[in-house]
């Protein structure tokens, strides 16, 4: 009896040891998945992502997110299309330009549905006549800093043909270039627009004050990934939306993260940057149809179908699952 009793125990022990060995050679189910998210610039429209990172929301979704500064929206869109990043924080203008050049990107959510740029001029440039024939800096061609220049120039009675447009990279570089007079004007958003005011630069056209509907800062993925890597992007989106809710509901914590990530030391500029974020950020990251249509008018000659540039099916799934309702109860006490 003892023999028959011991033999099953030995067999179980052997099987248990084998299972432990196999498990040790495989990644644990909880191992985070690497995910690279590009941004066009370290600006306040990225706050939802910064908050999701700082609060551990990406980690809770099983992701190890790296936020990478691509120094320009169009450049980042190209890197996304090439598969070198997984997601890009960029306006719809870059998506349209990339897709019409043979790419296949889709905006899946929006972090800002209005234009946030102020068009600043260099010292000594006060009028449209002063600006005419001069260099206007943009981050990259096809980006929001490029497409919105058309609107700013129109307010001044000018067209793109009246100036020389050049790529100058991110906000810090453009701010430095306009301050020294290397370029005559550029469009800046927070915190760089507040820094420009502090440094005495002339705000020729305040597009931010006009609250123009625009898909200014969206989250973009490759279209094929919405099938092959759908769950991965869904988890990223859920964590980002929760980061957005946290940023909107906890000003003190949001300002702390914003100051750290954007290297803001001035309390006044920090306060302005956060309030600007609150004014523009859609809590559920729902893209604005009117904003998308406004951008499409700047790009005649190609497809005007929104479905060729935008896919909100992930947002629809998240909403149907009750995730957004749970966030409202948690952060807005509704």
URMO-V497243 format. One record per residue. PSI is psi as a letter, one per 20 degrees, with the letter a starting at -180 (NA if undefined). OMEGA is omega in whole degrees, -180 to 180 (NA if undefined). NEAR is the number of other C-alpha atoms within 8 Angstrom. Layout:
BEGIN
psi:PSI omega:OMEGA near:NEAR
psi:PSI omega:OMEGA near:NEAR
END
This chain:
BEGIN
psi:h omega:177 near:4
psi:h omega:179 near:5
psi:g omega:-178 near:6
psi:h omega:179 near:7
psi:g omega:-176 near:8
psi:h omega:-175 near:8
psi:g omega:176 near:8
psi:h omega:179 near:8
psi:g omega:179 near:8
psi:g omega:179 near:8
psi:g omega:179 near:8
psi:h omega:-180 near:8
psi:h omega:179 near:8
psi:g omega:180 near:8
psi:h omega:180 near:8
psi:g omega:179 near:8
psi:h omega:180 near:8
psi:g omega:180 near:8
psi:g omega:178 near:8
psi:h omega:180 near:8
psi:g omega:-180 near:8
psi:g omega:180 near:8
psi:h omega:-179 near:9
psi:h omega:-179 near:7
psi:i omega:-179 near:6
psi:q omega:177 near:6
psi:p omega:177 near:7
psi:q omega:-178 near:6
psi:h omega:-176 near:4
psi:i omega:180 near:5
psi:p omega:-178 near:7
psi:q omega:179 near:8
psi:p omega:179 near:7
psi:p omega:-177 near:8
psi:p omega:-178 near:10
psi:p omega:-180 near:11
psi:o omega:-180 near:13
psi:q omega:174 near:14
psi:q omega:-179 near:17
psi:h omega:-177 near:14
psi:q omega:175 near:10
psi:n omega:-177 near:9
psi:r omega:-173 near:10
psi:i omega:177 near:13
psi:i omega:178 near:10
psi:i omega:-171 near:11
psi:h omega:179 near:15
psi:h omega:179 near:15
psi:g omega:178 near:10
psi:g omega:-180 near:12
psi:g omega:179 near:15
psi:h omega:177 near:15
psi:g omega:-176 near:12
psi:h omega:-177 near:8
psi:i omega:179 near:7
psi:j omega:-179 near:8
psi:h omega:176 near:13
psi:g omega:179 near:15
psi:h omega:180 near:11
psi:h omega:177 near:7
psi:j omega:178 near:9
psi:k omega:-178 near:11
psi:q omega:171 near:13
psi:n omega:-171 near:10
psi:p omega:172 near:11
psi:o omega:179 near:8
psi:o omega:-171 near:8
psi:p omega:177 near:8
psi:o omega:-178 near:9
psi:i omega:178 near:11
psi:l omega:178 near:12
psi:p omega:-177 near:14
psi:g omega:-179 near:17
psi:h omega:178 near:14
psi:g omega:179 near:10
psi:h omega:178 near:15
psi:h omega:178 near:13
psi:g omega:178 near:9
psi:h omega:176 near:10
psi:g omega:180 near:14
psi:h omega:-180 near:11
psi:i omega:177 near:7
psi:j omega:-178 near:7
psi:i omega:170 near:7
psi:r omega:-175 near:12
psi:h omega:-175 near:12
psi:q omega:179 near:12
psi:p omega:174 near:16
psi:o omega:-172 near:14
psi:q omega:178 near:17
psi:r omega:-177 near:13
psi:h omega:180 near:15
psi:g omega:-179 near:12
psi:h omega:178 near:14
psi:g omega:-180 near:15
psi:g omega:-178 near:11
psi:g omega:-180 near:9
psi:g omega:-178 near:14
psi:h omega:-180 near:11
psi:i omega:176 near:9
psi:j omega:177 near:6
psi:i omega:178 near:6
psi:r omega:-179 near:8
psi:m omega:-180 near:9
psi:q omega:176 near:13
psi:p omega:170 near:13
psi:p omega:-179 near:15
psi:i omega:-179 near:14
psi:r omega:-179 near:12
psi:p omega:176 near:16
psi:i omega:175 near:15
psi:p omega:-176 near:15
psi:j omega:177 near:16
psi:q omega:177 near:13
psi:p omega:-178 near:14
psi:j omega:-176 near:11
psi:q omega:166 near:13
psi:p omega:-176 near:14
psi:o omega:-177 near:15
psi:q omega:177 near:15
psi:q omega:-179 near:15
psi:r omega:176 near:14
psi:p omega:180 near:10
psi:i omega:178 near:5
psi:o omega:-175 near:10
psi:h omega:-175 near:10
psi:r omega:177 near:7
psi:h omega:179 near:9
psi:h omega:178 near:5
psi:h omega:-176 near:8
psi:h omega:-173 near:13
psi:p omega:180 near:9
psi:i omega:-178 near:7
psi:r omega:-179 near:9
psi:p omega:174 near:11
psi:p omega:-177 near:12
psi:p omega:173 near:14
psi:r omega:179 near:16
psi:f omega:173 near:16
psi:q omega:178 near:14
psi:p omega:-180 near:9
psi:i omega:180 near:10
psi:r omega:179 near:16
psi:h omega:178 near:12
psi:h omega:177 near:13
psi:g omega:-174 near:12
psi:h omega:-179 near:11
psi:i omega:175 near:10
psi:h omega:178 near:12
psi:g omega:180 near:10
psi:g omega:-179 near:8
psi:g omega:180 near:11
psi:h omega:179 near:11
psi:h omega:178 near:9
psi:h omega:-179 near:8
psi:j omega:-179 near:8
psi:k omega:-179 near:7
psi:r omega:174 near:10
psi:r omega:179 near:9
psi:h omega:180 near:10
psi:i omega:-179 near:5
psi:i omega:-179 near:8
psi:r omega:176 near:12
psi:o omega:-179 near:10
psi:p omega:178 near:9
psi:q omega:176 near:9
psi:p omega:-179 near:9
psi:j omega:177 near:10
psi:b omega:-173 near:11
psi:r omega:-178 near:11
psi:g omega:-179 near:11
psi:g omega:-180 near:7
psi:g omega:-179 near:9
psi:h omega:178 near:14
psi:g omega:180 near:12
psi:h omega:-177 near:8
psi:h omega:-180 near:10
psi:h omega:179 near:15
psi:h omega:-179 near:11
psi:i omega:-179 near:9
psi:j omega:177 near:9
psi:h omega:171 near:7
psi:q omega:-176 near:13
psi:h omega:-179 near:14
psi:r omega:174 near:13
psi:r omega:177 near:16
psi:p omega:-178 near:12
psi:q omega:172 near:14
psi:r omega:-173 near:11
psi:q omega:9 near:11
psi:j omega:-173 near:13
psi:h omega:178 near:11
psi:h omega:176 near:11
psi:h omega:176 near:11
psi:h omega:179 near:9
psi:g omega:178 near:11
psi:g omega:180 near:10
psi:h omega:-179 near:7
psi:j omega:173 near:7
psi:j omega:179 near:6
psi:q omega:-174 near:12
psi:o omega:175 near:11
psi:n omega:-175 near:10
psi:g omega:-179 near:10
psi:p omega:179 near:10
psi:n omega:179 near:10
psi:h omega:180 near:13
psi:h omega:-179 near:11
psi:h omega:-178 near:5
psi:i omega:179 near:6
psi:l omega:-178 near:9
psi:p omega:177 near:9
psi:p omega:-173 near:12
psi:p omega:172 near:14
psi:n omega:-169 near:17
psi:g omega:-180 near:15
psi:o omega:-178 near:13
psi:r omega:175 near:17
psi:p omega:-170 near:13
psi:p omega:177 near:14
psi:r omega:173 near:14
psi:q omega:-176 near:13
psi:g omega:-179 near:9
psi:h omega:-179 near:6
psi:i omega:178 near:9
psi:i omega:173 near:10
psi:g omega:-173 near:7
psi:h omega:-177 near:6
psi:k omega:-172 near:8
psi:g omega:-177 near:9
psi:h omega:180 near:6
psi:g omega:180 near:7
psi:h omega:179 near:9
psi:g omega:178 near:10
psi:g omega:177 near:12
psi:g omega:-178 near:11
psi:g omega:179 near:8
psi:g omega:180 near:9
psi:h omega:180 near:12
psi:g omega:178 near:14
psi:g omega:178 near:12
psi:h omega:175 near:12
psi:h omega:178 near:17
psi:g omega:178 near:15
psi:g omega:179 near:12
psi:g omega:-180 near:11
psi:h omega:-179 near:13
psi:h omega:-174 near:10
psi:i omega:-177 near:8
psi:n omega:-175 near:8
psi:g omega:-177 near:9
psi:g omega:-180 near:6
psi:h omega:180 near:8
psi:g omega:179 near:14
psi:h omega:178 near:11
psi:g omega:179 near:8
psi:g omega:180 near:12
psi:g omega:179 near:15
psi:g omega:-179 near:11
psi:g omega:-173 near:8
psi:h omega:-178 near:9
psi:j omega:179 near:10
psi:l omega:179 near:7
psi:p omega:180 near:11
psi:i omega:-179 near:6
psi:o omega:-177 near:6
psi:h omega:-180 near:7
psi:g omega:-180 near:6
psi:h omega:178 near:11
psi:g omega:180 near:14
psi:g omega:179 near:9
psi:g omega:-179 near:10
psi:h omega:180 near:12
psi:g omega:179 near:13
psi:h omega:176 near:8
psi:g omega:177 near:10
psi:g omega:-178 near:11
psi:h omega:-178 near:8
psi:h omega:-171 near:6
psi:i omega:-169 near:10
psi:o omega:175 near:12
psi:o omega:-174 near:10
psi:g omega:-177 near:9
psi:j omega:-179 near:6
psi:k omega:180 near:11
psi:p omega:179 near:9
psi:q omega:179 near:11
psi:p omega:178 near:11
psi:g omega:179 near:6
psi:h omega:178 near:8
psi:g omega:179 near:14
psi:g omega:-179 near:14
psi:h omega:177 near:9
psi:h omega:180 near:10
psi:g omega:-179 near:12
psi:h omega:178 near:11
psi:i omega:179 near:7
psi:i omega:-177 near:7
psi:m omega:179 near:8
psi:r omega:173 near:6
psi:i omega:179 near:4
psi:a omega:-179 near:6
psi:p omega:176 near:6
psi:j omega:178 near:6
psi:p omega:-179 near:6
psi:h omega:-180 near:8
psi:i omega:178 near:6
psi:i omega:-177 near:8
psi:i omega:-174 near:13
psi:p omega:175 near:9
psi:o omega:-178 near:9
psi:k omega:-177 near:9
psi:h omega:177 near:7
psi:g omega:177 near:9
psi:g omega:179 near:10
psi:g omega:178 near:8
psi:g omega:-179 near:8
psi:g omega:178 near:12
psi:g omega:-178 near:10
psi:h omega:180 near:7
psi:i omega:178 near:6
psi:j omega:-177 near:8
psi:g omega:-179 near:9
psi:h omega:177 near:9
psi:h omega:-180 near:8
psi:h omega:178 near:8
psi:h omega:179 near:11
psi:g omega:179 near:10
psi:h omega:-177 near:9
psi:g omega:-171 near:8
psi:h omega:-179 near:9
psi:i omega:178 near:8
psi:k omega:179 near:6
psi:NA omega:NA near:5
END
